[in-house]
């Protein structure tokens, strides 16, 4: 064993059996375990010595062992579990970094309720969905905040929902959630309804949107934020989003109109389908019925405001006539063309009922051109 205990190590352990010496030897042994030249018999002996030191009465010895074994791939599983269940000063290095610990080990430790240990687990390089859910369900605000700040944490949509519900009044958790690199659309939509204006602005910029996202198209800036965020969503994601919005009373006529005027036909289709409680495919057939009877019937069943119907039909006609050019930055240009044509259409109609709407559309148009 090329780096086993030397004669000097043995002599020191005999002549000076202090915790300091044992901690130094523990450090050396911990490093030796990863030595690729160890024979099988030498490795077995090293394991036995490590197991003995993991039971040392002095915490400084066990802590030195933990600090130096936290990255060891060859750390015996039983020793890893023993150290992880030790006092916090010993356990935290292993809990934060050892890959020897299994998901089951970590879930058991979370269930024991030590706040510092839960926080350590929340900062691991990889946190599985099951561990994230356990932390969100059982740990405190600080641990869940650390979890949300951890880019290596894998969090399911259901777990996000639990976190929002359980920590609804925690600005720290909500801010950490808003600032995650990626958020499911349904989670982002939910957050726009409960976070402060400052965090909502961050949510917008975090998704690399132009400053015009903050502009109010009809009444609430968060609706514009939602429309911007869902651009490019799949059909399945869109159905899930509008279903959530509808069940929480956030699928308003204004956001439906906003989406259509921004050229987002999928959102418009899914919204009317959800409001009318019919399949998306059925709604799509009715919306694009050339005779307009299908759209009118669906619109009425969705209980959309009658006064907005002429705006909707005009905007839908414009969207059908407008295509993206496929060049860089085509989405803002597409939206600008749609809005511009809607405005032109209503200049022809001359309706006074939509002066406010047209003013806001004009504001959005000017922002889009500058973006």
MARVO-447900 format. One record per residue (C-alpha): residue number from 1; residue in one letter; x negated, y, z negated. Coordinates in Angstrom, 2 decimals. Layout:
% MARVO-447900
atom i=NUM | aa=A | X=X | Y=Y | Z=Z;
...
//
This chain:
% MARVO-447900
atom i=1 | aa=X | X=0.00 | Y=0.00 | Z=0.00;
atom i=2 | aa=X | X=-1.99 | Y=2.94 | Z=1.27;
atom i=3 | aa=X | X=-0.37 | Y=5.56 | Z=-0.96;
atom i=4 | aa=X | X=0.75 | Y=3.43 | Z=-3.92;
atom i=5 | aa=X | X=-0.13 | Y=4.43 | Z=-7.48;
atom i=6 | aa=X | X=-3.82 | Y=5.14 | Z=-7.69;
atom i=7 | aa=X | X=-6.06 | Y=4.15 | Z=-10.60;
atom i=8 | aa=X | X=-5.91 | Y=7.77 | Z=-11.69;
atom i=9 | aa=X | X=-2.10 | Y=7.68 | Z=-11.73;
atom i=10 | aa=X | X=-2.07 | Y=4.54 | Z=-13.84;
atom i=11 | aa=X | X=-4.67 | Y=5.96 | Z=-16.23;
atom i=12 | aa=X | X=-2.70 | Y=9.17 | Z=-16.69;
atom i=13 | aa=X | X=0.52 | Y=7.27 | Z=-17.40;
atom i=14 | aa=X | X=-1.29 | Y=5.27 | Z=-20.10;
atom i=15 | aa=X | X=-3.26 | Y=8.08 | Z=-21.69;
atom i=16 | aa=X | X=-0.76 | Y=10.94 | Z=-21.29;
atom i=17 | aa=X | X=2.78 | Y=9.50 | Z=-21.14;
atom i=18 | aa=X | X=4.45 | Y=12.89 | Z=-21.01;
atom i=19 | aa=X | X=7.51 | Y=13.85 | Z=-18.98;
atom i=20 | aa=X | X=5.37 | Y=16.23 | Z=-16.92;
atom i=21 | aa=X | X=3.04 | Y=13.43 | Z=-15.82;
atom i=22 | aa=X | X=5.95 | Y=11.11 | Z=-15.09;
atom i=23 | aa=X | X=7.60 | Y=13.83 | Z=-13.02;
atom i=24 | aa=X | X=4.41 | Y=14.26 | Z=-10.99;
atom i=25 | aa=X | X=4.18 | Y=10.51 | Z=-10.43;
atom i=26 | aa=X | X=7.87 | Y=10.42 | Z=-9.52;
atom i=27 | aa=X | X=7.19 | Y=13.03 | Z=-6.87;
atom i=28 | aa=X | X=4.35 | Y=10.95 | Z=-5.43;
atom i=29 | aa=X | X=6.44 | Y=7.76 | Z=-5.40;
atom i=30 | aa=X | X=9.37 | Y=9.50 | Z=-3.76;
atom i=31 | aa=X | X=7.13 | Y=10.58 | Z=-0.91;
atom i=32 | aa=X | X=5.60 | Y=7.11 | Z=-0.65;
atom i=33 | aa=X | X=8.96 | Y=5.48 | Z=0.05;
atom i=34 | aa=X | X=9.06 | Y=7.11 | Z=3.48;
atom i=35 | aa=X | X=5.54 | Y=5.94 | Z=4.33;
atom i=36 | aa=X | X=5.96 | Y=3.82 | Z=7.50;
atom i=37 | aa=X | X=2.84 | Y=1.72 | Z=6.79;
atom i=38 | aa=X | X=4.26 | Y=0.14 | Z=3.62;
atom i=39 | aa=X | X=4.64 | Y=-3.61 | Z=3.80;
atom i=40 | aa=X | X=7.96 | Y=-5.16 | Z=2.81;
atom i=41 | aa=X | X=6.59 | Y=-6.32 | Z=-0.54;
atom i=42 | aa=X | X=5.08 | Y=-2.91 | Z=-1.25;
atom i=43 | aa=X | X=8.40 | Y=-1.24 | Z=-0.44;
atom i=44 | aa=X | X=10.21 | Y=-3.59 | Z=-2.86;
atom i=45 | aa=X | X=7.75 | Y=-2.65 | Z=-5.60;
atom i=46 | aa=X | X=8.16 | Y=1.05 | Z=-4.82;
atom i=47 | aa=X | X=11.93 | Y=0.67 | Z=-5.07;
atom i=48 | aa=X | X=11.65 | Y=-0.95 | Z=-8.48;
atom i=49 | aa=X | X=9.46 | Y=1.85 | Z=-9.82;
atom i=50 | aa=X | X=11.86 | Y=4.45 | Z=-8.41;
atom i=51 | aa=X | X=14.80 | Y=2.66 | Z=-10.06;
atom i=52 | aa=X | X=12.98 | Y=2.74 | Z=-13.39;
atom i=53 | aa=X | X=12.26 | Y=6.45 | Z=-13.05;
atom i=54 | aa=X | X=15.86 | Y=7.16 | Z=-12.09;
atom i=55 | aa=X | X=16.73 | Y=5.94 | Z=-15.61;
atom i=56 | aa=X | X=14.07 | Y=8.05 | Z=-17.33;
atom i=57 | aa=X | X=15.38 | Y=9.75 | Z=-20.47;
atom i=58 | aa=X | X=13.79 | Y=13.03 | Z=-19.43;
atom i=59 | aa=X | X=15.95 | Y=14.96 | Z=-16.94;
atom i=60 | aa=X | X=12.86 | Y=16.69 | Z=-15.50;
atom i=61 | aa=X | X=11.61 | Y=13.31 | Z=-14.26;
atom i=62 | aa=X | X=14.96 | Y=12.44 | Z=-12.68;
atom i=63 | aa=X | X=15.20 | Y=15.91 | Z=-11.19;
atom i=64 | aa=X | X=11.74 | Y=15.61 | Z=-9.60;
atom i=65 | aa=X | X=12.83 | Y=12.27 | Z=-8.17;
atom i=66 | aa=X | X=16.04 | Y=13.79 | Z=-6.77;
atom i=67 | aa=X | X=14.30 | Y=16.81 | Z=-5.28;
atom i=68 | aa=X | X=11.79 | Y=14.65 | Z=-3.46;
atom i=69 | aa=X | X=14.19 | Y=11.90 | Z=-2.39;
atom i=70 | aa=X | X=16.94 | Y=14.14 | Z=-1.04;
atom i=71 | aa=X | X=15.76 | Y=13.65 | Z=2.57;
atom i=72 | aa=X | X=14.61 | Y=10.05 | Z=2.21;
atom i=73 | aa=X | X=16.33 | Y=7.75 | Z=4.68;
atom i=74 | aa=X | X=14.92 | Y=4.72 | Z=2.80;
atom i=75 | aa=X | X=16.28 | Y=5.78 | Z=-0.57;
atom i=76 | aa=X | X=18.10 | Y=2.77 | Z=-2.08;
atom i=77 | aa=X | X=21.85 | Y=3.38 | Z=-2.05;
atom i=78 | aa=X | X=22.25 | Y=2.45 | Z=-5.73;
atom i=79 | aa=X | X=19.62 | Y=5.02 | Z=-6.71;
atom i=80 | aa=X | X=21.29 | Y=7.70 | Z=-4.59;
atom i=81 | aa=X | X=24.64 | Y=7.02 | Z=-6.27;
atom i=82 | aa=X | X=23.02 | Y=7.02 | Z=-9.71;
atom i=83 | aa=X | X=21.31 | Y=10.35 | Z=-9.11;
atom i=84 | aa=X | X=24.46 | Y=11.87 | Z=-7.56;
atom i=85 | aa=X | X=26.42 | Y=10.97 | Z=-10.69;
atom i=86 | aa=X | X=23.75 | Y=12.35 | Z=-13.02;
atom i=87 | aa=X | X=23.82 | Y=15.79 | Z=-14.64;
atom i=88 | aa=X | X=24.11 | Y=18.67 | Z=-12.19;
atom i=89 | aa=X | X=20.44 | Y=19.68 | Z=-12.16;
atom i=90 | aa=X | X=19.58 | Y=16.15 | Z=-11.03;
atom i=91 | aa=X | X=22.60 | Y=15.53 | Z=-8.81;
atom i=92 | aa=X | X=22.82 | Y=18.69 | Z=-6.72;
atom i=93 | aa=X | X=19.79 | Y=18.15 | Z=-4.41;
atom i=94 | aa=X | X=21.02 | Y=14.65 | Z=-3.52;
atom i=95 | aa=X | X=24.61 | Y=15.79 | Z=-3.09;
atom i=96 | aa=X | X=23.61 | Y=18.61 | Z=-0.78;
atom i=97 | aa=X | X=21.31 | Y=16.70 | Z=1.51;
atom i=98 | aa=X | X=21.09 | Y=12.93 | Z=1.12;
atom i=99 | aa=X | X=22.47 | Y=11.04 | Z=4.09;
atom i=100 | aa=X | X=22.34 | Y=7.81 | Z=2.12;
atom i=101 | aa=X | X=25.53 | Y=8.74 | Z=0.25;
atom i=102 | aa=X | X=28.64 | Y=7.42 | Z=1.96;
atom i=103 | aa=X | X=31.96 | Y=9.17 | Z=2.47;
atom i=104 | aa=X | X=33.42 | Y=6.97 | Z=-0.27;
atom i=105 | aa=X | X=30.64 | Y=8.02 | Z=-2.69;
atom i=106 | aa=X | X=31.30 | Y=11.68 | Z=-2.03;
atom i=107 | aa=X | X=35.08 | Y=11.35 | Z=-2.33;
atom i=108 | aa=X | X=34.68 | Y=9.69 | Z=-5.73;
atom i=109 | aa=X | X=32.41 | Y=12.49 | Z=-6.95;
atom i=110 | aa=X | X=34.83 | Y=15.15 | Z=-5.70;
atom i=111 | aa=X | X=37.64 | Y=13.48 | Z=-7.63;
atom i=112 | aa=X | X=35.69 | Y=13.78 | Z=-10.90;
atom i=113 | aa=X | X=36.16 | Y=17.54 | Z=-10.78;
atom i=114 | aa=X | X=32.70 | Y=19.05 | Z=-11.28;
atom i=115 | aa=X | X=32.91 | Y=22.47 | Z=-9.61;
atom i=116 | aa=X | X=29.18 | Y=22.72 | Z=-8.93;
atom i=117 | aa=X | X=29.05 | Y=19.24 | Z=-7.44;
atom i=118 | aa=X | X=32.07 | Y=20.00 | Z=-5.25;
atom i=119 | aa=X | X=30.38 | Y=23.17 | Z=-4.05;
atom i=120 | aa=X | X=27.20 | Y=21.24 | Z=-3.25;
atom i=121 | aa=X | X=29.15 | Y=18.73 | Z=-1.17;
atom i=122 | aa=X | X=30.90 | Y=21.59 | Z=0.65;
atom i=123 | aa=X | X=27.51 | Y=22.84 | Z=1.92;
atom i=124 | aa=X | X=26.28 | Y=19.52 | Z=3.39;
atom i=125 | aa=X | X=25.05 | Y=19.65 | Z=6.98;
atom i=126 | aa=X | X=27.97 | Y=17.46 | Z=8.06;
atom i=127 | aa=X | X=31.24 | Y=17.35 | Z=6.15;
atom i=128 | aa=X | X=33.72 | Y=14.82 | Z=7.52;
atom i=129 | aa=X | X=37.44 | Y=15.61 | Z=7.89;
atom i=130 | aa=X | X=38.30 | Y=13.34 | Z=4.93;
atom i=131 | aa=X | X=35.81 | Y=15.07 | Z=2.64;
atom i=132 | aa=X | X=36.98 | Y=18.50 | Z=3.80;
atom i=133 | aa=X | X=40.56 | Y=17.54 | Z=3.03;
atom i=134 | aa=X | X=39.61 | Y=16.26 | Z=-0.42;
atom i=135 | aa=X | X=37.79 | Y=19.53 | Z=-1.20;
atom i=136 | aa=X | X=40.68 | Y=21.65 | Z=0.06;
atom i=137 | aa=X | X=43.11 | Y=19.60 | Z=-2.03;
atom i=138 | aa=X | X=41.09 | Y=19.20 | Z=-5.23;
atom i=139 | aa=X | X=38.28 | Y=21.77 | Z=-5.41;
atom i=140 | aa=X | X=38.35 | Y=25.38 | Z=-6.48;
atom i=141 | aa=X | X=38.27 | Y=28.61 | Z=-4.52;
atom i=142 | aa=X | X=34.47 | Y=28.89 | Z=-4.46;
atom i=143 | aa=X | X=33.95 | Y=25.38 | Z=-3.07;
atom i=144 | aa=X | X=36.63 | Y=25.84 | Z=-0.41;
atom i=145 | aa=X | X=35.13 | Y=29.19 | Z=0.56;
atom i=146 | aa=X | X=31.74 | Y=27.50 | Z=0.99;
atom i=147 | aa=X | X=33.42 | Y=24.78 | Z=3.03;
atom i=148 | aa=X | X=34.98 | Y=27.34 | Z=5.38;
atom i=149 | aa=X | X=31.60 | Y=29.09 | Z=5.71;
atom i=150 | aa=X | X=29.93 | Y=25.79 | Z=6.65;
atom i=151 | aa=X | X=29.76 | Y=25.42 | Z=10.45;
atom i=152 | aa=X | X=29.09 | Y=21.71 | Z=9.96;
atom i=153 | aa=X | X=32.41 | Y=21.15 | Z=8.22;
atom i=154 | aa=X | X=34.95 | Y=19.23 | Z=10.27;
atom i=155 | aa=X | X=38.43 | Y=20.39 | Z=9.29;
atom i=156 | aa=X | X=41.71 | Y=19.09 | Z=10.67;
atom i=157 | aa=X | X=44.69 | Y=21.28 | Z=11.55;
atom i=158 | aa=X | X=46.59 | Y=19.73 | Z=8.62;
atom i=159 | aa=X | X=43.78 | Y=20.56 | Z=6.20;
atom i=160 | aa=X | X=43.65 | Y=24.15 | Z=7.47;
atom i=161 | aa=X | X=47.37 | Y=24.36 | Z=6.73;
atom i=162 | aa=X | X=46.83 | Y=23.09 | Z=3.19;
atom i=163 | aa=X | X=44.05 | Y=25.64 | Z=2.65;
atom i=164 | aa=X | X=46.24 | Y=28.51 | Z=3.85;
atom i=165 | aa=X | X=49.08 | Y=27.40 | Z=1.60;
atom i=166 | aa=X | X=46.97 | Y=26.71 | Z=-1.48;
atom i=167 | aa=X | X=44.71 | Y=29.76 | Z=-1.20;
atom i=168 | aa=X | X=47.19 | Y=32.20 | Z=0.31;
atom i=169 | aa=X | X=46.17 | Y=34.90 | Z=-2.16;
atom i=170 | aa=X | X=42.41 | Y=34.30 | Z=-1.87;
atom i=171 | aa=X | X=40.75 | Y=36.92 | Z=0.30;
atom i=172 | aa=X | X=37.46 | Y=34.99 | Z=0.11;
atom i=173 | aa=X | X=38.93 | Y=31.80 | Z=1.56;
atom i=174 | aa=X | X=40.92 | Y=33.64 | Z=4.24;
atom i=175 | aa=X | X=37.91 | Y=35.72 | Z=5.29;
atom i=176 | aa=X | X=35.69 | Y=32.64 | Z=5.51;
atom i=177 | aa=X | X=38.36 | Y=30.89 | Z=7.57;
atom i=178 | aa=X | X=38.78 | Y=33.83 | Z=9.95;
atom i=179 | aa=X | X=35.02 | Y=33.94 | Z=10.49;
atom i=180 | aa=X | X=34.62 | Y=30.28 | Z=11.44;
atom i=181 | aa=X | X=33.15 | Y=29.82 | Z=14.94;
atom i=182 | aa=X | X=36.21 | Y=27.95 | Z=16.22;
atom i=183 | aa=X | X=39.80 | Y=27.85 | Z=14.99;
atom i=184 | aa=X | X=42.76 | Y=25.87 | Z=16.31;
atom i=185 | aa=X | X=45.25 | Y=28.18 | Z=18.01;
atom i=186 | aa=X | X=48.01 | Y=27.37 | Z=15.52;
atom i=187 | aa=X | X=45.70 | Y=28.22 | Z=12.62;
atom i=188 | aa=X | X=44.58 | Y=31.50 | Z=14.20;
atom i=189 | aa=X | X=48.23 | Y=32.46 | Z=14.82;
atom i=190 | aa=X | X=49.12 | Y=31.67 | Z=11.21;
atom i=191 | aa=X | X=46.21 | Y=33.73 | Z=9.96;
atom i=192 | aa=X | X=47.20 | Y=36.81 | Z=11.95;
atom i=193 | aa=X | X=50.40 | Y=36.86 | Z=9.92;
atom i=194 | aa=X | X=48.74 | Y=36.80 | Z=6.48;
atom i=195 | aa=X | X=45.34 | Y=38.50 | Z=6.69;
atom i=196 | aa=X | X=44.51 | Y=42.16 | Z=6.23;
atom i=197 | aa=X | X=44.17 | Y=44.53 | Z=9.18;
atom i=198 | aa=X | X=40.40 | Y=44.42 | Z=8.77;
atom i=199 | aa=X | X=40.31 | Y=40.63 | Z=9.01;
atom i=200 | aa=X | X=42.78 | Y=40.68 | Z=11.88;
atom i=201 | aa=X | X=40.42 | Y=43.01 | Z=13.73;
atom i=202 | aa=X | X=37.58 | Y=40.58 | Z=13.06;
atom i=203 | aa=X | X=39.74 | Y=37.72 | Z=14.31;
atom i=204 | aa=X | X=40.18 | Y=39.62 | Z=17.55;
atom i=205 | aa=X | X=36.52 | Y=40.52 | Z=18.02;
atom i=206 | aa=X | X=35.42 | Y=37.07 | Z=16.89;
atom i=207 | aa=X | X=37.16 | Y=35.64 | Z=19.93;
atom i=208 | aa=X | X=35.25 | Y=38.10 | Z=22.14;
atom i=209 | aa=X | X=38.28 | Y=40.12 | Z=23.07;
atom i=210 | aa=X | X=38.22 | Y=43.70 | Z=24.26;
atom i=211 | aa=X | X=39.13 | Y=46.57 | Z=21.92;
atom i=212 | aa=X | X=42.46 | Y=46.83 | Z=23.74;
atom i=213 | aa=X | X=43.63 | Y=43.78 | Z=21.82;
atom i=214 | aa=X | X=44.34 | Y=46.10 | Z=18.90;
atom i=215 | aa=X | X=46.74 | Y=48.18 | Z=20.99;
atom i=216 | aa=X | X=50.42 | Y=47.78 | Z=20.19;
atom i=217 | aa=X | X=52.53 | Y=46.70 | Z=23.17;
atom i=218 | aa=X | X=55.90 | Y=46.79 | Z=21.48;
atom i=219 | aa=X | X=55.76 | Y=46.91 | Z=17.70;
atom i=220 | aa=X | X=53.13 | Y=44.72 | Z=16.00;
atom i=221 | aa=X | X=49.46 | Y=44.51 | Z=16.89;
atom i=222 | aa=X | X=49.23 | Y=40.92 | Z=15.70;
atom i=223 | aa=X | X=51.52 | Y=39.85 | Z=18.55;
atom i=224 | aa=X | X=49.04 | Y=41.22 | Z=21.07;
atom i=225 | aa=X | X=46.30 | Y=39.36 | Z=19.23;
atom i=226 | aa=X | X=48.19 | Y=36.09 | Z=19.55;
atom i=227 | aa=X | X=48.83 | Y=36.55 | Z=23.27;
atom i=228 | aa=X | X=45.13 | Y=37.23 | Z=23.85;
atom i=229 | aa=X | X=44.01 | Y=34.24 | Z=21.80;
atom i=230 | aa=X | X=46.26 | Y=31.71 | Z=23.51;
atom i=231 | aa=X | X=45.10 | Y=32.57 | Z=27.00;
atom i=232 | aa=X | X=43.80 | Y=29.41 | Z=28.63;
atom i=233 | aa=X | X=45.49 | Y=27.04 | Z=26.17;
atom i=234 | aa=X | X=46.64 | Y=23.65 | Z=27.33;
atom i=235 | aa=X | X=50.33 | Y=22.85 | Z=27.69;
atom i=236 | aa=X | X=50.24 | Y=20.68 | Z=24.58;
atom i=237 | aa=X | X=48.51 | Y=23.36 | Z=22.52;
atom i=238 | aa=X | X=50.98 | Y=25.98 | Z=23.71;
atom i=239 | aa=X | X=54.02 | Y=23.86 | Z=22.82;
atom i=240 | aa=X | X=52.59 | Y=23.27 | Z=19.35;
atom i=241 | aa=X | X=51.87 | Y=26.96 | Z=18.88;
atom i=242 | aa=X | X=55.27 | Y=28.29 | Z=19.93;
atom i=243 | aa=X | X=56.98 | Y=25.56 | Z=17.91;
atom i=244 | aa=X | X=55.11 | Y=26.71 | Z=14.82;
atom i=245 | aa=X | X=55.88 | Y=30.35 | Z=15.54;
atom i=246 | aa=X | X=59.55 | Y=29.58 | Z=16.10;
atom i=247 | aa=X | X=59.90 | Y=27.58 | Z=12.88;
atom i=248 | aa=X | X=58.41 | Y=30.49 | Z=10.93;
atom i=249 | aa=X | X=60.47 | Y=33.20 | Z=12.63;
atom i=250 | aa=X | X=57.49 | Y=34.69 | Z=14.46;
atom i=251 | aa=X | X=58.55 | Y=33.90 | Z=18.02;
atom i=252 | aa=X | X=60.07 | Y=37.33 | Z=18.55;
atom i=253 | aa=X | X=61.59 | Y=38.71 | Z=21.77;
atom i=254 | aa=X | X=58.81 | Y=41.30 | Z=21.86;
atom i=255 | aa=X | X=56.01 | Y=38.73 | Z=21.91;
atom i=256 | aa=X | X=57.84 | Y=36.68 | Z=24.57;
atom i=257 | aa=X | X=58.11 | Y=39.77 | Z=26.76;
atom i=258 | aa=X | X=54.55 | Y=40.79 | Z=25.97;
atom i=259 | aa=X | X=53.20 | Y=37.42 | Z=27.08;
atom i=260 | aa=X | X=55.12 | Y=37.55 | Z=30.35;
atom i=261 | aa=X | X=54.03 | Y=41.12 | Z=31.08;
atom i=262 | aa=X | X=50.45 | Y=40.02 | Z=30.48;
atom i=263 | aa=X | X=50.93 | Y=37.27 | Z=33.06;
atom i=264 | aa=X | X=51.03 | Y=34.36 | Z=30.61;
atom i=265 | aa=X | X=53.81 | Y=32.30 | Z=32.19;
atom i=266 | aa=X | X=53.03 | Y=29.17 | Z=30.16;
atom i=267 | aa=X | X=53.63 | Y=30.99 | Z=26.87;
atom i=268 | aa=X | X=56.86 | Y=32.44 | Z=28.28;
atom i=269 | aa=X | X=58.05 | Y=29.01 | Z=29.46;
atom i=270 | aa=X | X=57.16 | Y=27.28 | Z=26.22;
atom i=271 | aa=X | X=58.74 | Y=30.06 | Z=24.16;
atom i=272 | aa=X | X=62.09 | Y=29.92 | Z=25.94;
atom i=273 | aa=X | X=62.04 | Y=26.11 | Z=25.78;
atom i=274 | aa=X | X=61.47 | Y=26.23 | Z=22.03;
atom i=275 | aa=X | X=64.07 | Y=28.94 | Z=21.41;
atom i=276 | aa=X | X=66.64 | Y=27.07 | Z=23.50;
atom i=277 | aa=X | X=65.61 | Y=23.72 | Z=22.00;
atom i=278 | aa=X | X=65.14 | Y=21.96 | Z=25.34;
atom i=279 | aa=X | X=62.12 | Y=20.17 | Z=26.90;
atom i=280 | aa=X | X=59.48 | Y=22.36 | Z=28.50;
atom i=281 | aa=X | X=59.93 | Y=20.70 | Z=31.90;
atom i=282 | aa=X | X=63.66 | Y=21.52 | Z=31.87;
atom i=283 | aa=X | X=62.94 | Y=25.11 | Z=30.91;
atom i=284 | aa=X | X=60.34 | Y=25.42 | Z=33.66;
atom i=285 | aa=X | X=62.86 | Y=24.25 | Z=36.30;
atom i=286 | aa=X | X=65.48 | Y=26.71 | Z=35.05;
atom i=287 | aa=X | X=63.03 | Y=29.64 | Z=34.86;
atom i=288 | aa=X | X=61.79 | Y=29.20 | Z=38.39;
atom i=289 | aa=X | X=65.22 | Y=28.60 | Z=39.92;
atom i=290 | aa=X | X=65.31 | Y=30.85 | Z=42.98;
atom i=291 | aa=X | X=68.93 | Y=31.81 | Z=42.37;
atom i=292 | aa=X | X=68.25 | Y=33.26 | Z=38.90;
atom i=293 | aa=X | X=71.26 | Y=31.41 | Z=37.46;
atom i=294 | aa=X | X=69.03 | Y=28.93 | Z=35.69;
atom i=295 | aa=X | X=66.91 | Y=31.68 | Z=34.11;
atom i=296 | aa=X | X=69.99 | Y=33.63 | Z=32.99;
atom i=297 | aa=X | X=71.58 | Y=30.56 | Z=31.41;
atom i=298 | aa=X | X=68.36 | Y=29.59 | Z=29.63;
atom i=299 | aa=X | X=67.76 | Y=33.19 | Z=28.52;
atom i=300 | aa=X | X=71.21 | Y=33.37 | Z=26.95;
atom i=301 | aa=X | X=70.83 | Y=30.00 | Z=25.24;
atom i=302 | aa=X | X=67.50 | Y=31.18 | Z=23.79;
atom i=303 | aa=X | X=69.45 | Y=34.14 | Z=22.32;
atom i=304 | aa=X | X=67.10 | Y=36.68 | Z=23.81;
atom i=305 | aa=X | X=68.32 | Y=40.33 | Z=23.85;
atom i=306 | aa=X | X=70.60 | Y=40.98 | Z=26.85;
atom i=307 | aa=X | X=69.07 | Y=44.46 | Z=27.29;
atom i=308 | aa=X | X=65.66 | Y=42.91 | Z=28.03;
atom i=309 | aa=X | X=66.85 | Y=40.57 | Z=30.78;
atom i=310 | aa=X | X=66.21 | Y=42.99 | Z=33.63;
atom i=311 | aa=X | X=62.65 | Y=43.55 | Z=32.36;
atom i=312 | aa=X | X=62.08 | Y=39.81 | Z=32.18;
atom i=313 | aa=X | X=63.34 | Y=39.13 | Z=35.70;
atom i=314 | aa=X | X=61.25 | Y=41.98 | Z=37.10;
atom i=315 | aa=X | X=58.13 | Y=40.87 | Z=35.23;
atom i=316 | aa=X | X=58.64 | Y=37.28 | Z=36.36;
atom i=317 | aa=X | X=58.93 | Y=38.40 | Z=39.99;
atom i=318 | aa=X | X=55.71 | Y=40.37 | Z=39.64;
atom i=319 | aa=X | X=53.86 | Y=37.42 | Z=38.07;
atom i=320 | aa=X | X=54.99 | Y=35.19 | Z=40.95;
atom i=321 | aa=X | X=53.60 | Y=37.72 | Z=43.41;
atom i=322 | aa=X | X=50.25 | Y=38.22 | Z=41.66;
atom i=323 | aa=X | X=47.23 | Y=35.92 | Z=41.70;
atom i=324 | aa=X | X=43.84 | Y=36.01 | Z=40.00;
atom i=325 | aa=X | X=40.98 | Y=36.73 | Z=42.39;
atom i=326 | aa=X | X=38.61 | Y=34.13 | Z=40.91;
atom i=327 | aa=X | X=35.79 | Y=36.64 | Z=40.48;
atom i=328 | aa=X | X=34.04 | Y=37.59 | Z=37.24;
atom i=329 | aa=X | X=36.38 | Y=39.51 | Z=34.93;
atom i=330 | aa=X | X=39.43 | Y=38.49 | Z=36.95;
atom i=331 | aa=X | X=41.65 | Y=38.02 | Z=33.87;
atom i=332 | aa=X | X=41.65 | Y=41.70 | Z=32.83;
atom i=333 | aa=X | X=42.14 | Y=42.73 | Z=36.46;
atom i=334 | aa=X | X=45.00 | Y=40.25 | Z=36.85;
atom i=335 | aa=X | X=46.70 | Y=41.59 | Z=33.73;
atom i=336 | aa=X | X=46.20 | Y=45.16 | Z=34.89;
atom i=337 | aa=X | X=47.77 | Y=44.37 | Z=38.28;
atom i=338 | aa=X | X=50.75 | Y=42.64 | Z=36.64;
atom i=339 | aa=X | X=51.36 | Y=45.53 | Z=34.25;
atom i=340 | aa=X | X=50.89 | Y=48.11 | Z=36.99;
atom i=341 | aa=X | X=53.43 | Y=46.36 | Z=39.21;
atom i=342 | aa=X | X=55.90 | Y=46.02 | Z=36.32;
atom i=343 | aa=X | X=55.58 | Y=49.75 | Z=35.74;
atom i=344 | aa=X | X=56.15 | Y=50.44 | Z=39.44;
atom i=345 | aa=X | X=59.18 | Y=48.16 | Z=39.47;
atom i=346 | aa=X | X=60.70 | Y=50.08 | Z=36.58;
atom i=347 | aa=X | X=60.01 | Y=53.41 | Z=38.17;
atom i=348 | aa=X | X=62.31 | Y=52.16 | Z=40.91;
atom i=349 | aa=X | X=64.91 | Y=50.95 | Z=38.42;
atom i=350 | aa=X | X=64.72 | Y=54.20 | Z=36.45;
atom i=351 | aa=X | X=66.07 | Y=52.74 | Z=33.24;
atom i=352 | aa=X | X=65.85 | Y=55.00 | Z=30.19;
atom i=353 | aa=X | X=66.27 | Y=52.04 | Z=27.87;
atom i=354 | aa=X | X=62.67 | Y=50.98 | Z=28.32;
atom i=355 | aa=X | X=60.81 | Y=54.30 | Z=28.06;
atom i=356 | aa=X | X=59.01 | Y=53.15 | Z=24.93;
atom i=357 | aa=X | X=58.10 | Y=49.82 | Z=26.46;
atom i=358 | aa=X | X=56.81 | Y=51.42 | Z=29.65;
atom i=359 | aa=X | X=54.72 | Y=53.88 | Z=27.64;
atom i=360 | aa=X | X=53.10 | Y=51.03 | Z=25.79;
atom i=361 | aa=X | X=52.54 | Y=49.08 | Z=28.98;
atom i=362 | aa=X | X=50.78 | Y=52.14 | Z=30.34;
atom i=363 | aa=X | X=48.57 | Y=52.27 | Z=27.25;
atom i=364 | aa=X | X=47.61 | Y=48.65 | Z=27.70;
atom i=365 | aa=X | X=46.89 | Y=49.22 | Z=31.39;
atom i=366 | aa=X | X=44.47 | Y=52.04 | Z=30.66;
atom i=367 | aa=X | X=42.71 | Y=49.91 | Z=28.04;
atom i=368 | aa=X | X=42.45 | Y=46.96 | Z=30.42;
atom i=369 | aa=X | X=40.86 | Y=49.12 | Z=33.10;
atom i=370 | aa=X | X=38.27 | Y=50.41 | Z=30.62;
atom i=371 | aa=X | X=37.49 | Y=46.93 | Z=29.19;
//
